[in-house]
Amino acid sequence: MLNKACLLVFFFLSISLFVDISHGKKQSEALDNLYRAKLKKNSAIDTSLFEAIRHVGGVEVYPQEGLKERDRIVRLPGQPNVEFTQYGGYVTLNESAGRAFYYYFVEAQGQQQSNHSLPLLLWLNGGPGCSSLAYGAMQELGPFRVHSDGKTLYTNRFAWNKAANVLFLESPAGVGFSYSNTTSDYVSGGDKRTASDNYVFLLNWLERFPEYKTRDLYIAGESYAGHYVPQLAHTILHYNKDPSNTFIINLKGIIIGNAVINDETDTKGMYDYFASHALISDQTSYEIQKYCDFSPNATTQSNECDTATTEASNDIANIDIYNIYAPLCTSFNITPFPKKASVLNVDPCSDYYVYAYLNRADVQEALHANVTKLSYDWEPCSEVIRHWEDSASTIIPLLQEFMANGLRVWVFSGDIDGRIPVTSTKYSINKMKLHLKTPWHPWYLNGEVGGYTEVYKGDLTFATVRGAGHQVPGYQPARALSLIMHFLAGTPLPNSTTLPQ
């Protein structure tokens, strides 16, 4: 017999499908690693209902004079010409601990410059432990993608800085180029610590870029950022309401994709998705439904459940569960010359191109990334999650809090992701027992169905993105750009092929 915590670990470990490589883990493995940490003896992982953050310790806003101009990136190696300004550098969170987070910031494109009108969008990747520079910036919604030579960049014409000023943050300490000089900072990581540090980062970053202090702020992310984004938003709301606080952050909404929301429904929805997409047999699906109890009240699971979930993991062992129709990478090497590339066709080996590029000394110098502070090469995902101390079992109460406070809340789902699939997200939203405002219907882009959407009273919007895997802006960049533009504008997704796009 297995207890509930051990069983959940097994479920998620069983779908770790990618080959280990010498330079660390992919984002696609990081969720599985979190559950491996939960299995460790004497683990202090908190799997109870979310406990509200009520205190951010040691908040200090440091002087920022001259640091913005210091952070300006003149040009990245191998970069095509662009008409926007980009910045990169460190924001100190705690001088005595030597803890600093790395950020990459791209101002909005075009003549109608964002400096005067467009909002600030903060993007967080998940893991936990994965780099927003590696994934969000370089493989999803950033202005550039990396060629197969690992040396040159090409333009992402569907970059989200066409709609907003986009800020990518690497957190917590130990992720990407972010670091701490205090060993205990790597030992005491977790959801609450990450939310606190992200809040302190934002306060200091806005001091460095004061023109954005009054700008509308939206927070976005995917995967385990389904925890990061709501928890940071919750922290901002709490301190905005503090009468002693003189620094109000103009938070307007959040948007999360293929997000970890609720452990019970995330797990049940995953297996139901496997069954509905012919990845496991009807018999295996029947046995999982009969013998497995995913509720938070379950303390033990049967041997029959163990057998059924083992069978499921064997069935899906040779596909990319994060995009069930995607090819696998068969060569981990960069090429002498760039292969023909298009943002509309995802290269399954792009992780390796990004790894090569961001470990170049000239790239790190241009990014103002101080790798001498680190005891290891830059990695797309770090092993910081070995020391993850708290991970809430649900963030549903936070979504309800945001709706009650008038924040815009959108949840989206790439419909060919099997890891946090559309079924999981639908089940999680259904747990909220919301009343429907706008019924389920297709939304369109360029005369084609871009996905499906529905809106609930309280203004929570749920949208699918057709043909997208776990990293939606990477797999369907045009549809993702349309999605974010409508979110930021507060307008419904177009429900007719005749509407202007």
BELPEUR-V673335 format. One record per residue. N is the residue number from 1. RES is the residue in three letters. SS is DSSP state (alpha for helix, beta for strand, coil for the rest). PSI is psi in degrees with one decimal (999 if undefined). NEAR is the number of other ideal C-beta (glycine too) atoms within 8 Angstrom. Layout:
n-><N,N>
res-><RES,RES>
ss-><SS,SS>
psi-><PSI,PSI>
near-><NEAR,NEAR>
This chain:
n-><1,2,3,4,5,6,7,8,9,10,11,12,13,14,15,16,17,18,19,20,21,22,23,24,25,26,27,28,29,30,31,32,33,34,35,36,37,38,39,40,41,42,43,44,45,46,47,48,49,50,51,52,53,54,55,56,57,58,59,60,61,62,63,64,65,66,67,68,69,70,71,72,73,74,75,76,77,78,79,80,81,82,83,84,85,86,87,88,89,90,91,92,93,94,95,96,97,98,99,100,101,102,103,104,105,106,107,108,109,110,111,112,113,114,115,116,117,118,119,120,121,122,123,124,125,126,127,128,129,130,131,132,133,134,135,136,137,138,139,140,141,142,143,144,145,146,147,148,149,150,151,152,153,154,155,156,157,158,159,160,161,162,163,164,165,166,167,168,169,170,171,172,173,174,175,176,177,178,179,180,181,182,183,184,185,186,187,188,189,190,191,192,193,194,195,196,197,198,199,200,201,202,203,204,205,206,207,208,209,210,211,212,213,214,215,216,217,218,219,220,221,222,223,224,225,226,227,228,229,230,231,232,233,234,235,236,237,238,239,240,241,242,243,244,245,246,247,248,249,250,251,252,253,254,255,256,257,258,259,260,261,262,263,264,265,266,267,268,269,270,271,272,273,274,275,276,277,278,279,280,281,282,283,284,285,286,287,288,289,290,291,292,293,294,295,296,297,298,299,300,301,302,303,304,305,306,307,308,309,310,311,312,313,314,315,316,317,318,319,320,321,322,323,324,325,326,327,328,329,330,331,332,333,334,335,336,337,338,339,340,341,342,343,344,345,346,347,348,349,350,351,352,353,354,355,356,357,358,359,360,361,362,363,364,365,366,367,368,369,370,371,372,373,374,375,376,377,378,379,380,381,382,383,384,385,386,387,388,389,390,391,392,393,394,395,396,397,398,399,400,401,402,403,404,405,406,407,408,409,410,411,412,413,414,415,416,417,418,419,420,421,422,423,424,425,426,427,428,429,430,431,432,433,434,435,436,437,438,439,440,441,442,443,444,445,446,447,448,449,450,451,452,453,454,455,456,457,458,459,460,461,462,463,464,465,466,467,468,469,470,471,472,473,474,475,476,477,478,479,480,481,482,483,484,485,486,487,488,489,490,491,492,493,494,495,496,497,498,499,500,501>
res-><MET,LEU,ASN,LYS,ALA,CYS,LEU,LEU,VAL,PHE,PHE,PHE,LEU,SER,ILE,SER,LEU,PHE,VAL,ASP,ILE,SER,HIS,GLY,LYS,LYS,GLN,SER,GLU,ALA,LEU,ASP,ASN,LEU,TYR,ARG,ALA,LYS,LEU,LYS,LYS,ASN,SER,ALA,ILE,ASP,THR,SER,LEU,PHE,GLU,ALA,ILE,ARG,HIS,VAL,GLY,GLY,VAL,GLU,VAL,TYR,PRO,GLN,GLU,GLY,LEU,LYS,GLU,ARG,ASP,ARG,ILE,VAL,ARG,LEU,PRO,GLY,GLN,PRO,ASN,VAL,GLU,PHE,THR,GLN,TYR,GLY,GLY,TYR,VAL,THR,LEU,ASN,GLU,SER,ALA,GLY,ARG,ALA,PHE,TYR,TYR,TYR,PHE,VAL,GLU,ALA,GLN,GLY,GLN,GLN,GLN,SER,ASN,HIS,SER,LEU,PRO,LEU,LEU,LEU,TRP,LEU,ASN,GLY,GLY,PRO,GLY,CYS,SER,SER,LEU,ALA,TYR,GLY,ALA,MET,GLN,GLU,LEU,GLY,PRO,PHE,ARG,VAL,HIS,SER,ASP,GLY,LYS,THR,LEU,TYR,THR,ASN,ARG,PHE,ALA,TRP,ASN,LYS,ALA,ALA,ASN,VAL,LEU,PHE,LEU,GLU,SER,PRO,ALA,GLY,VAL,GLY,PHE,SER,TYR,SER,ASN,THR,THR,SER,ASP,TYR,VAL,SER,GLY,GLY,ASP,LYS,ARG,THR,ALA,SER,ASP,ASN,TYR,VAL,PHE,LEU,LEU,ASN,TRP,LEU,GLU,ARG,PHE,PRO,GLU,TYR,LYS,THR,ARG,ASP,LEU,TYR,ILE,ALA,GLY,GLU,SER,TYR,ALA,GLY,HIS,TYR,VAL,PRO,GLN,LEU,ALA,HIS,THR,ILE,LEU,HIS,TYR,ASN,LYS,ASP,PRO,SER,ASN,THR,PHE,ILE,ILE,ASN,LEU,LYS,GLY,ILE,ILE,ILE,GLY,ASN,ALA,VAL,ILE,ASN,ASP,GLU,THR,ASP,THR,LYS,GLY,MET,TYR,ASP,TYR,PHE,ALA,SER,HIS,ALA,LEU,ILE,SER,ASP,GLN,THR,SER,TYR,GLU,ILE,GLN,LYS,TYR,CYS,ASP,PHE,SER,PRO,ASN,ALA,THR,THR,GLN,SER,ASN,GLU,CYS,ASP,THR,ALA,THR,THR,GLU,ALA,SER,ASN,ASP,ILE,ALA,ASN,ILE,ASP,ILE,TYR,ASN,ILE,TYR,ALA,PRO,LEU,CYS,THR,SER,PHE,ASN,ILE,THR,PRO,PHE,PRO,LYS,LYS,ALA,SER,VAL,LEU,ASN,VAL,ASP,PRO,CYS,SER,ASP,TYR,TYR,VAL,TYR,ALA,TYR,LEU,ASN,ARG,ALA,ASP,VAL,GLN,GLU,ALA,LEU,HIS,ALA,ASN,VAL,THR,LYS,LEU,SER,TYR,ASP,TRP,GLU,PRO,CYS,SER,GLU,VAL,ILE,ARG,HIS,TRP,GLU,ASP,SER,ALA,SER,THR,ILE,ILE,PRO,LEU,LEU,GLN,GLU,PHE,MET,ALA,ASN,GLY,LEU,ARG,VAL,TRP,VAL,PHE,SER,GLY,ASP,ILE,ASP,GLY,ARG,ILE,PRO,VAL,THR,SER,THR,LYS,TYR,SER,ILE,ASN,LYS,MET,LYS,LEU,HIS,LEU,LYS,THR,PRO,TRP,HIS,PRO,TRP,TYR,LEU,ASN,GLY,GLU,VAL,GLY,GLY,TYR,THR,GLU,VAL,TYR,LYS,GLY,ASP,LEU,THR,PHE,ALA,THR,VAL,ARG,GLY,ALA,GLY,HIS,GLN,VAL,PRO,GLY,TYR,GLN,PRO,ALA,ARG,ALA,LEU,SER,LEU,ILE,MET,HIS,PHE,LEU,ALA,GLY,THR,PRO,LEU,PRO,ASN,SER,THR,THR,LEU,PRO,GLN>
ss-><coil,beta,beta,alpha,alpha,alpha,alpha,alpha,alpha,alpha,alpha,alpha,alpha,coil,coil,coil,coil,coil,coil,coil,beta,coil,coil,beta,coil,coil,alpha,alpha,alpha,alpha,alpha,alpha,alpha,alpha,alpha,alpha,alpha,alpha,alpha,coil,coil,coil,coil,coil,coil,coil,coil,coil,coil,coil,coil,coil,coil,coil,coil,coil,coil,coil,coil,coil,coil,coil,coil,coil,coil,coil,alpha,alpha,alpha,alpha,alpha,beta,beta,coil,coil,coil,coil,coil,coil,coil,coil,coil,coil,coil,coil,beta,beta,beta,beta,beta,beta,beta,beta,beta,coil,coil,coil,coil,beta,beta,beta,beta,beta,beta,beta,beta,coil,coil,coil,coil,coil,coil,coil,coil,coil,coil,coil,coil,coil,beta,beta,beta,beta,beta,coil,coil,coil,coil,coil,beta,coil,coil,alpha,alpha,alpha,alpha,alpha,alpha,alpha,alpha,coil,coil,coil,beta,beta,beta,coil,coil,coil,coil,coil,coil,beta,beta,beta,coil,coil,coil,coil,alpha,alpha,alpha,coil,coil,beta,beta,beta,beta,beta,beta,coil,coil,coil,coil,coil,coil,coil,coil,beta,coil,coil,coil,coil,alpha,alpha,alpha,alpha,coil,coil,coil,alpha,alpha,alpha,alpha,alpha,alpha,alpha,alpha,alpha,alpha,alpha,alpha,alpha,alpha,alpha,alpha,alpha,alpha,coil,alpha,alpha,alpha,coil,coil,coil,coil,beta,beta,beta,beta,beta,beta,coil,coil,alpha,alpha,alpha,alpha,alpha,alpha,alpha,alpha,alpha,alpha,alpha,alpha,alpha,alpha,alpha,alpha,coil,coil,coil,coil,coil,coil,coil,coil,coil,coil,beta,beta,beta,beta,beta,beta,beta,coil,coil,coil,coil,beta,alpha,alpha,alpha,alpha,alpha,alpha,alpha,alpha,alpha,alpha,alpha,alpha,alpha,alpha,coil,coil,coil,coil,coil,alpha,alpha,alpha,alpha,alpha,alpha,alpha,alpha,alpha,alpha,coil,coil,coil,coil,coil,coil,coil,coil,beta,beta,coil,alpha,alpha,alpha,alpha,alpha,alpha,alpha,alpha,alpha,alpha,alpha,alpha,alpha,coil,coil,coil,coil,coil,coil,coil,coil,coil,coil,coil,coil,coil,coil,coil,coil,coil,coil,coil,coil,coil,coil,coil,coil,coil,coil,beta,coil,coil,beta,coil,coil,coil,coil,alpha,alpha,alpha,alpha,alpha,alpha,alpha,alpha,alpha,coil,coil,alpha,alpha,alpha,alpha,alpha,alpha,alpha,coil,coil,coil,alpha,alpha,alpha,coil,coil,coil,coil,coil,coil,coil,beta,coil,coil,alpha,alpha,alpha,alpha,coil,coil,coil,coil,coil,coil,beta,coil,alpha,alpha,alpha,alpha,alpha,alpha,alpha,alpha,alpha,coil,coil,coil,beta,beta,beta,beta,beta,beta,beta,coil,coil,coil,coil,coil,coil,coil,alpha,alpha,alpha,alpha,alpha,alpha,alpha,alpha,alpha,coil,coil,coil,coil,coil,beta,beta,beta,beta,beta,beta,beta,beta,beta,beta,coil,coil,beta,beta,beta,beta,beta,beta,beta,beta,beta,coil,coil,coil,beta,beta,beta,beta,beta,beta,coil,coil,coil,coil,coil,coil,alpha,alpha,alpha,alpha,coil,alpha,alpha,alpha,alpha,alpha,alpha,alpha,alpha,alpha,alpha,alpha,alpha,alpha,coil,coil,coil,coil,coil,coil,coil,coil,coil,coil,coil,coil>
psi-><138.7,140.7,169.2,-42.5,-43.3,-38.5,-42.4,-39.6,-46.1,-44.5,-49.4,-32.2,-31.5,-13.1,25.0,104.7,-3.1,150.8,133.9,140.2,162.9,-23.1,34.2,-170.2,153.8,161.1,-32.4,-14.8,-11.0,-36.4,-40.1,-37.6,-34.2,-44.7,-26.3,-40.5,-35.9,-27.4,-19.8,145.6,137.7,27.3,141.0,17.6,131.1,112.7,16.3,178.1,152.0,133.2,119.7,138.5,124.1,2.2,130.1,112.6,144.4,34.3,126.9,130.9,114.6,157.6,137.7,8.4,130.8,-10.5,-30.4,-49.9,-34.8,-33.9,-7.7,129.2,116.1,-48.6,136.1,144.8,133.4,16.3,137.2,165.3,140.2,164.1,41.3,163.3,141.2,151.1,155.1,144.4,-166.0,142.7,120.9,130.2,-35.8,108.7,-41.6,-34.3,-14.6,37.2,126.6,141.6,141.1,141.1,156.0,127.9,129.6,122.8,162.0,150.7,163.2,173.5,-30.2,72.6,140.5,-17.9,-18.3,-13.5,-48.9,152.6,173.0,128.1,118.1,126.3,132.3,128.0,171.2,-120.9,-91.4,150.6,7.5,150.0,128.8,-20.2,-42.8,-41.5,-67.4,-49.7,-45.2,-13.2,-2.2,-84.2,1.0,172.3,-13.9,154.1,157.1,130.0,165.3,-13.4,-8.3,14.3,-28.0,159.7,154.8,161.9,136.5,103.5,-3.3,25.6,145.7,-10.0,10.9,-14.3,-16.7,168.2,120.2,126.1,119.8,129.9,132.3,111.8,157.7,-168.7,135.2,-9.7,129.8,-127.0,-2.7,147.5,169.9,147.9,3.5,117.1,-38.3,-21.8,-26.8,-20.3,-32.1,32.2,162.2,179.1,-49.5,-42.3,-40.1,-43.9,-42.5,-47.5,-38.4,-37.0,-45.3,-40.7,-48.1,-41.3,-44.9,-36.7,-41.4,-27.9,-35.2,-33.1,69.4,-19.9,-13.7,2.0,-38.5,1.9,147.8,134.0,133.5,145.5,131.6,156.6,176.1,163.7,-123.8,-10.4,-7.8,-18.9,-49.6,-48.0,-53.6,-36.0,-36.1,-43.0,-40.4,-42.5,-43.8,-46.4,-44.1,-47.7,-26.9,-30.3,-6.8,116.9,-20.5,-8.2,125.6,-2.1,97.2,123.1,130.3,60.0,129.1,-22.3,172.1,154.1,127.4,142.9,140.2,54.5,143.1,112.5,-47.2,116.3,-46.0,-52.6,-29.7,-43.6,-48.3,-43.4,-32.1,-47.9,-35.2,-35.4,-43.9,-45.5,-43.9,-15.7,21.1,36.5,-24.3,162.4,159.5,-37.7,-44.3,-43.4,-43.4,-42.5,-36.2,-44.9,-35.1,-41.9,-15.1,138.4,110.3,0.8,152.4,-13.1,-13.1,132.6,-20.6,158.5,154.0,163.4,-31.4,-38.9,-43.6,-46.2,-42.5,-42.2,-31.1,-42.1,-41.0,-43.8,-35.2,-37.7,-33.3,13.8,-15.4,25.8,163.9,104.3,-13.7,-10.0,99.8,-12.6,6.0,149.5,158.4,155.7,127.7,-9.7,124.8,7.1,147.2,164.3,152.9,-35.7,152.4,134.4,156.6,131.0,151.2,139.4,-15.2,-10.2,105.0,129.0,120.0,-11.7,13.9,-28.3,-39.5,-33.0,-42.3,-41.1,-46.1,-42.9,-47.7,-7.7,5.3,136.9,-38.4,-31.8,-45.3,-37.3,-43.7,-34.5,-8.1,37.7,119.8,83.7,-14.1,-15.0,-13.8,152.6,15.7,164.3,161.3,137.1,147.5,-33.9,133.7,172.1,21.9,-26.0,-9.7,-23.7,26.4,125.2,-23.5,136.0,104.9,146.4,-15.0,149.2,11.7,-42.9,-29.9,-40.1,-40.3,-38.8,-43.6,-42.1,-40.5,-23.6,10.1,15.7,148.4,129.0,116.1,140.6,126.3,161.3,118.1,128.9,4.7,19.2,127.7,-4.6,-53.4,76.5,173.0,-33.1,-41.6,-46.1,-41.0,-42.9,-40.1,-43.1,-39.7,-29.3,-22.5,-13.6,49.2,155.6,138.3,135.4,-48.8,117.4,162.2,130.5,159.0,150.0,157.7,151.5,125.2,40.0,-0.4,155.6,120.1,-19.0,-159.1,154.3,157.0,154.2,137.4,154.3,138.8,-5.3,45.6,122.3,131.0,133.3,139.2,156.1,113.2,131.0,16.3,140.7,-156.3,-40.2,84.2,-49.4,-20.0,-40.8,-34.2,73.2,-39.0,-44.8,-37.3,-39.0,-41.5,-42.6,-49.1,-32.5,-41.1,-37.4,-50.0,-33.8,-14.7,29.1,148.0,151.1,141.4,128.7,18.2,145.3,-12.8,-9.4,146.6,142.6,999>
near-><6,9,9,11,11,9,14,12,12,11,12,12,11,10,12,8,10,8,3,4,7,2,7,8,12,9,15,11,11,18,13,11,14,15,13,10,13,13,10,7,3,4,9,6,11,11,10,6,7,10,8,6,12,4,4,10,5,6,8,7,7,8,3,9,4,6,9,10,6,8,12,9,11,4,6,11,10,8,9,7,4,9,5,10,6,13,12,13,10,10,11,9,11,10,7,4,10,10,14,12,14,14,15,14,13,14,11,14,9,7,3,6,9,11,5,4,5,8,11,11,16,11,15,16,15,17,15,16,13,17,15,15,14,17,15,14,14,14,14,13,15,17,11,13,13,13,14,11,11,12,9,9,12,11,10,12,5,12,14,15,15,10,11,14,15,14,12,13,13,13,13,12,14,12,14,13,15,12,12,11,7,8,5,6,13,11,7,9,16,11,12,10,11,14,14,12,14,14,14,14,14,12,12,14,11,12,10,11,9,7,6,9,7,4,10,7,12,17,14,14,15,13,19,13,14,16,14,17,16,14,17,14,14,13,14,12,13,11,12,10,6,7,4,4,8,4,8,6,11,9,12,9,12,14,15,15,14,15,14,11,15,12,11,11,14,13,12,11,16,15,15,10,14,14,12,7,8,4,11,11,7,6,6,13,13,8,13,13,8,7,10,13,6,9,6,8,4,9,5,8,13,9,6,9,14,12,9,13,15,9,12,14,10,7,11,14,7,4,9,13,10,11,12,12,4,11,5,7,9,4,5,6,5,8,8,3,5,10,8,4,11,5,10,5,6,8,9,9,11,11,11,13,15,13,14,12,14,13,9,11,5,7,12,13,8,12,12,11,10,8,9,4,7,9,2,4,7,12,12,15,15,12,8,14,14,7,10,13,10,10,13,14,11,11,14,11,9,12,14,9,10,14,12,7,7,4,12,11,14,13,16,15,16,19,12,11,16,14,13,14,14,12,11,16,16,11,12,14,12,8,9,11,4,9,5,9,7,8,5,5,9,9,13,14,11,6,5,6,8,14,15,11,15,11,11,14,7,8,10,14,14,15,14,12,17,11,9,14,14,13,15,18,13,10,14,13,14,10,15,16,15,12,15,15,10,11,13,11,6,5,4,9,12,10,9,6,5,3,8,2,7>
